[in-house]
Amino acid sequence: MVTQSNPPLSPRQTLPTMYDLPSENPEEPGLPDEFHLWQSILLALTFIPVNWNRDLVFTTCDMNLYYDVTHPNWYKRPDWFGVVGVPRLYEGRDTRLSYVVWQEGVSPFVVVELLSPGTEAEDFGRTVQKADNPPPKWQVYEQILRVPYYIIFSRYSNELQAFRLVASTYEPVPLTDGRLLVPQLGLSLGLWQGNYEGMERLWLRWFTIDGGLIPIPSEAAIAAEERATEAEERAAKLAARLRELGINPDEVE
């Protein structure tokens, strides 16, 4: 068994990244498809907790999440997860190659799994740990990491299912107006019909607690352009009205 020094060395020195080792499941087909990528990026762009400094919010997708110091090569690879209370940059200066819970000292606050036919049983906790094998992801999220919110989204049925840790067990959370409310973050999570990266469909994204859109950069740019156009139109109408009154708008201070 690989052991850690005391104090532990940096995970950069002791642990492989996702590019160095095969999965703990040798039958895993490989990295996610394009939908997984864009959906995870949209979640990351809209995950802006209102009561946390952005420099203390970390989000990632398809990154090795190491959770057991006694089995340092065991990991899960959530489709997306968000953490609050850790620096966005590793050691305040660099991007991470993996997320090592016993080094970071903070477990994810929310995990999202994007349902696939091959992972459905494990996503919903219907698999049992085999002898000498790593525990399944539901057990890791619920009992080891104690992640407060666990989300499952199926792009096939467009169904969003949310679970909240109550005591030591995940319990289903009823949605409010189709959204999961997360008051600790001042956010809610729900489905949005729209065009993102050229794909028109239902997407999972973060909203304000009241259901307002949290704009991504491209949406913010479009909104700014629309406001500028509206301002120009109002100015043109005002100038035309002044001319009707015999006033030269260019001479009005």
Backbone hydrogen bonds, N-H to C=O, Kabsch-Sander energy under -0.5 kcal/mol:
donor,donor_aa,acceptor,acceptor_aa,energy
13,Q,10,S,-1.8
14,T,10,S,-1.1
15,L,11,P,-2.5
18,M,97,L,-0.6
20,D,17,T,-1.8
21,L,17,T,-1.1
28,E,25,N,-2.2
37,L,33,D,-1.6
38,W,34,E,-2.5
39,Q,35,F,-2.9
40,S,36,H,-2.0
41,I,37,L,-2.1
42,L,38,W,-2.3
43,L,39,Q,-1.9
44,A,40,S,-2.2
45,L,41,I,-2.6
46,T,42,L,-1.4
47,F,43,L,-0.8
47,F,44,A,-0.6
48,I,46,T,-1.5
50,V,185,L,-2.0
52,W,49,P,-1.1
56,L,53,N,-2.4
57,V,54,R,-1.3
58,F,83,V,-2.6
60,T,81,F,-1.9
62,D,78,P,-1.6
63,M,78,P,-0.5
65,L,76,K,-3.4
66,Y,64,N,-0.6
66,Y,99,Y,-2.6
67,Y,74,W,-0.7
71,H,68,D,-1.3
74,W,71,H,-2.2
76,K,65,L,-2.0
80,W,112,V,-1.6
81,F,60,T,-2.2
82,G,110,V,-2.4
83,V,58,F,-3.2
85,G,56,L,-2.7
86,V,56,L,-0.8
88,R,55,D,-2.6
90,Y,94,D,-3.8
92,G,89,L,-2.1
93,R,90,Y,-2.1
94,D,90,Y,-1.6
99,Y,64,N,-2.7
100,V,98,S,-0.5
101,V,66,Y,-2.5
101,V,99,Y,-0.7
103,Q,100,V,-1.2
104,E,100,V,-2.7
105,G,101,V,-3.0
109,F,82,G,-2.6
110,V,82,G,-1.6
111,V,149,Y,-2.1
112,V,80,W,-3.1
113,E,151,I,-2.7
115,L,113,E,-0.7
115,L,153,F,-2.6
119,T,116,S,-1.5
120,E,116,S,-1.1
123,D,119,T,-2.9
124,F,120,E,-2.0
125,G,122,E,-1.6
126,R,121,A,-3.2
133,N,130,K,-2.3
138,W,122,E,-0.6
140,V,136,P,-1.9
141,Y,137,K,-3.1
142,E,138,W,-2.7
143,Q,139,Q,-2.4
144,I,139,Q,-1.1
144,I,140,V,-0.8
145,L,140,V,-3.3
146,R,140,V,-0.6
147,V,141,Y,-2.7
149,Y,109,F,-1.4
150,Y,163,F,-2.7
151,I,111,V,-3.1
152,I,161,Q,-2.9
153,F,113,E,-2.2
154,S,159,E,-2.2
155,R,153,F,-0.6
158,N,154,S,-1.4
159,E,154,S,-0.7
161,Q,152,I,-2.8
161,Q,159,E,-0.5
163,F,150,Y,-2.2
164,R,171,E,-2.7
165,L,148,P,-2.4
166,V,164,R,-0.6
166,V,169,T,-3.1
167,A,165,L,-0.5
168,S,166,V,-0.8
169,T,166,V,-2.0
171,E,164,R,-2.3
173,V,162,A,-2.4
176,T,179,R,-3.4
177,D,175,L,-0.6
179,R,176,T,-1.5
180,L,189,L,-3.1
181,L,179,R,-0.6
182,V,187,L,-2.9
185,L,182,V,-1.7
186,G,182,V,-0.9
187,L,182,V,-1.7
188,S,207,F,-2.1
189,L,180,L,-2.3
190,G,205,R,-2.3
192,W,203,W,-2.8
194,G,192,W,-0.7
194,G,201,R,-2.2
196,Y,194,G,-0.6
196,Y,199,M,-2.1
199,M,196,Y,-1.7
200,E,198,G,-0.6
201,R,194,G,-2.1
201,R,199,M,-0.7
203,W,192,W,-3.0
203,W,201,R,-0.5
205,R,190,G,-2.5
205,R,203,W,-0.5
207,F,188,S,-3.5
208,T,212,G,-2.7
209,I,186,G,-1.0
211,G,208,T,-1.7
214,I,206,W,-0.8
219,E,216,I,-0.5
220,A,216,I,-2.5
221,A,217,P,-2.3
222,I,218,S,-1.9
223,A,219,E,-2.5
224,A,220,A,-2.3
225,E,221,A,-2.2
226,E,222,I,-2.4
227,R,223,A,-2.4
228,A,224,A,-2.2
229,T,225,E,-2.3
230,E,226,E,-2.5
231,A,227,R,-2.2
232,E,228,A,-2.2
233,E,229,T,-2.4
234,R,230,E,-2.4
235,A,231,A,-2.3
236,A,232,E,-2.3
237,K,233,E,-2.4
238,L,234,R,-2.3
239,A,235,A,-2.4
240,A,236,A,-2.4
241,R,237,K,-2.2
242,L,238,L,-2.3
243,R,239,A,-2.0
244,E,240,A,-1.8
245,L,241,R,-1.2
246,G,243,R,-1.6
247,I,242,L,-3.0
251,E,248,N,-2.0
252,V,249,P,-0.7
253,E,251,E,-0.5
